[in-house]
Amino acid sequence: MTSGEIVAKTICAMFSNASVIAFTATTQPEAAKAFYRDRLGLTLVEESPYALVFRSGATMLRVQRVGAFEPHPFTALGWDVPDIRATAAALAEAGIEPMRVASIEQDALGIWWTPNGDGVAWFKDPDGNTLSLTQFAA
């Protein structure tokens, strides 16, 4: 094995065993804190002048404080959920409206069912970041 192959194998082992940290941005830190902590139920683990840091399962979510930004026109962050209907209904009950996508057919809860049976629904955070729920077909 060459030294380059050894280095590549070492790097692959490091990344394949490392936890992922998710990032998004906010211009409204108080609204973001209330949304992610109080409405979605994530644990706030740190609040600094630079970011709000939440825990979602084993993933760290850093909501960066920024002066200005434009939300991406695509999904920024999503959750794999066991029961998308119950989760989407709970979001609706909490006043979090489903995002409607004109080019696809969604049910009353805003869920799009893919041809292979996966369910996907989208919603927005206070800064307009697109968030999603996915339930994979069994």
N, C-alpha and C positions, 0 to 999 in steps of 0.2 A: 504494500500500500504506500502510495507517495505521501509526502508531507502535506500536499494540498488536499488529498483525499481524507487524511486524518483530521485536518482542520475543518473541512466541510462536515465530516461526520460528527465532530465535537460540537460545532455550531448547531447542527440539526438536533442533536440531543438536548442542547440547552433550550432551544425554542420550543421543541415539542413537549417539554416538561414544565415550561414556564406558564404562569397564569397570565391571562390577557387582561389588560386594563382598557376600559372603554372611555372615550372622551366625547364631550359635546360642549356647547358654549351657551352662555346666557348674558344678556345685557340687563336682566332683571333678577338679581340673585335672591331677593326675598321671595318673589313669586316662584322661582325655580325651587327654592328650598321647600316652600309650602306644597308645591306640586309633587316633587319626587319623594319627600318624606311623608307628608300628611295625606296626600291623595293616593299615591302609588304604594306607600308603606315601606319604602327603602330606608335602611338605617343610615342616618347621617353620622359619619365617623370623624369628620374633620371639617372645619370652616375656617378659611384663611382669606387674606386679601386677594389670593390668586384663584382659588377654586373652592367649590363645595364638593366634598368627597363622600360618596355613598357606597354602601355595600348592597349588592343584589346577588344573592346566592354566594358563589365563590368569586364573583367578579367585582372589581372595584370600578366605580363610575366616577370620573372626575368631570364635574360641570365647571368649566373654566369661566371665570369672570372676564368679560371682554367689553371694550367700549362700544364697539359696533361690529356687526357681521350680518350676512345674508344667510338664512337657513338653506341647506342643500335642497334641491328639488327631488330628492330621493330619501329613502329610509336611512336615518342616522344611527338608530339603535333599536334592537328588538328583543323580545323574550319568547322562548320556547315554552309554551304552556300546555298542561295536560288536558284542559277542557276550555277550548276557546270560546264556546258559547257562554259558559258561566263567567269567564273573565271579561268578555265583551259586555255582558249584561251588568256585571258589577261596575265596570267603568261608566256605562250609561247611567246607572243609578247614582253614581257619584258626580254626575254632571259632566263627564268627559265624553264629548260627542265623537262618534266614529267619523273618520275621514272618508268621503265618497270620491271614487275615482270614476270619471265619466266613461272611460274606455272598457271597463269590466263590469260584470254583473255581480252585485253584492246583495246579501240577504238583509233582513230588517235590522240586524245587529251590526251591519257593515262588514260582514265576513264574505270574502271571496273564496270560493271552493275551487281549487285547481283541478285540472283533468285527472290527476293521480290521487285526489282526495285530501290533499293538504288544505287546511284552512288558514287564511291570512286576513288580518284586519289592521287598519292603521288609525292612528290618532295623533294629535299634536300636543307638544308641551307649550308653556306660556310664551316661549320665544319663536314658536313656529317650526321647531325641529320635528320632523316626521318620525314617529315611533311606531313599532309594530308588534303584533302578537302572531305567533305561528303555532299551529297544532299539526304535527306531521301525521300522515295517515299511518295506521298500524300495519 
